[in-house]
Amino acid sequence: MELPKRAGDSPIAIALVEGKKYAWCTCGLSENQPLCNGSHKGKGMSPKVFVAEKTETKYFCVCKQTKNGPFCDGSHK
């Protein structure tokens, strides 16, 4: 299987909480899209981990083609 796997065709809105740590799935295998559930283990990939700078809703990429990961940049179109 070639990774990353396209996990969807539309971004998913996530309500971020300031100071909370998030792990965005980069492999496309997580059943908890767009967030990581550990499915990448043994596949040579790892999630993009970050801390939310402020409380806000952001749109996360699930096509895995974004150049602005974890956020959608319209690459799915």
C-alpha positions in Angstrom: 0.0 0.0 0.0 1.3 3.4 -0.9 1.2 6.0 1.9 -0.3 8.4 2.6 -3.7 6.9 1.9 -6.4 9.4 0.9 -8.8 9.3 3.8 -11.5 11.5 2.3 -12.4 14.3 -0.1 -13.5 17.1 2.2 -11.8 18.7 5.2 -13.1 18.0 8.7 -13.8 20.8 11.2 -12.2 20.4 14.6 -12.8 22.7 17.5 -9.3 23.3 18.9 -8.7 24.2 22.5 -5.9 26.6 23.3 -2.9 24.8 24.9 -4.2 21.3 24.0 -1.9 18.9 22.1 -3.2 17.3 18.9 -1.8 14.6 16.6 -2.9 14.9 12.9 -2.8 11.6 11.0 -0.3 11.8 8.1 -0.6 8.3 6.9 -4.4 8.2 6.2 -4.9 4.9 8.0 -6.5 6.2 11.2 -10.1 5.3 11.8 -10.3 8.5 13.9 -9.7 10.9 11.0 -8.3 13.5 10.9 -6.6 12.6 14.2 -4.0 9.9 14.7 -5.0 6.6 16.4 -1.6 4.9 16.1 -2.4 3.0 12.8 0.9 4.3 11.3 3.0 2.1 13.6 5.4 0.0 11.6 4.6 1.9 8.4 7.5 4.4 8.6 5.3 7.4 9.2 4.4 9.4 12.2 1.7 12.0 13.0 2.2 15.7 13.0 1.9 16.7 16.7 1.2 20.3 17.6 -0.3 22.5 20.4 -3.2 24.7 19.6 -2.3 28.4 19.9 -5.8 29.5 20.5 -9.4 28.1 20.9 -10.9 28.1 17.4 -12.4 25.8 14.8 -10.0 24.8 12.0 -10.5 22.6 9.0 -8.2 19.6 8.9 -7.0 17.9 5.7 -8.0 14.3 5.1 -6.8 13.9 1.5 -3.2 14.1 2.9 -2.1 16.3 -0.1 -2.1 19.7 1.8 1.1 21.7 1.8 -0.1 23.4 5.1 -0.6 20.3 7.3 -2.6 19.7 9.3 -4.9 22.3 7.8 -6.7 22.0 4.5 -5.4 24.2 1.7 -7.8 23.0 -1.0 -5.5 20.4 -2.5 -8.4 17.9 -2.5 -10.2 19.7 -5.3 
